Amino acid sequence: MSEPTGVLTLRLAGPLQSWGAASRFARRATERAPTKSGVLGLLAAAQGRDRSADLSDLAALRFAVRLDQPGTRVRDFQTAHHADTGKSMPVSERFYLSDAVFVAAVEGDRDLIGILHAAVRSPVYLPFLGRRSCPPSRPVDLRAHPSGLWKALEAEPWQASTWVQRSRARERRVELEVIADLSAGDGPGDAVRDQPLSFDPRHRRYGLRSVHSRAVTVANPLSAPRRAFVPTQHDPMGLLED
């Protein structure tokens, strides 16, 4: 008999986010959506785990992220100096997602999901959206669901900003992209080096995981009601009659 599972959904919204998966040296890129390693790092920090702690239970969680408001990619240049010598370091090029909103979901053992839900509601270390310079603008925790990763993502209300929802008021329901861990029967996927093995700063390690993309449909809470067409009584020939 399989262990009961649950799903924890998280809202990741802020002025800036940055989710790097392949950053090197002075160029710090961002993926277009939160990474599994980044979100699991947020959960580990909320629990107060040491960076050298075992991650096997978190790494086993199934992960997906819904792109509610993709945002805009922006670039920044940063300078720094060595604290001891004062010598300038190379200028670094850093990329961020501006004004983006995502709903991330992790699925796994129900007891672990409950522990993680409690942790994000009262975190040991404050959550950040990929980097310490990127705090969330809204509470991260949404809720815990009994089971079903896709059912949870379909059940969560659209988290986009009010102005985005109003801009699509003609649509009663909107289609949102979801990037998720590949499961048996999902078909072909893409391999990304985003499976966290160790957050130890002396030797961070990441493995490959397979992902695929599909869509879910959710209601637009600010959709305008459709008005029935009422024909006018105007007679264009009336002025020509005696």
HELIX and SHEET records of a PDB file:
HELIX    1   1 LYS A   36  GLN A   47  1                                  12    
HELIX    2   2 SER A   56  ALA A   59  1                                   4    
HELIX    3   3 ARG A  110  ARG A  121  1                                  12    
HELIX    4   4 LEU A  149  ALA A  155  1                                   7    
HELIX    5   5 THR A  162  SER A  167  1                                   6    
HELIX    6   6 GLY A  238  LEU A  240  5                                   3    
SHEET    1   A 4 ARG A  27  ARG A  28  0                                        
SHEET    2   A 4 SER A  92  ASP A 109  1                                        
SHEET    3   A 4 THR A   5  GLN A  17 -1                                        
SHEET    4   A 4 ASP A 141  HIS A 145 -1                                        
SHEET    1   B 6 ARG A  27  ARG A  28  0                                        
SHEET    2   B 6 SER A  92  ASP A 109  1                                        
SHEET    3   B 6 ARG A  62  GLN A  69 -1                                        
SHEET    4   B 6 ARG A 173  ASP A 181 -1                                        
SHEET    5   B 6 ARG A 205  ALA A 219 -1                                        
SHEET    6   B 6 ASP A 190  SER A 198 -1                                        
SHEET    1   C 3 ARG A  27  ARG A  28  0                                        
SHEET    2   C 3 SER A  92  ASP A 109  1                                        
SHEET    3   C 3 THR A  72  GLN A  78 -1                                        
END                                                                             
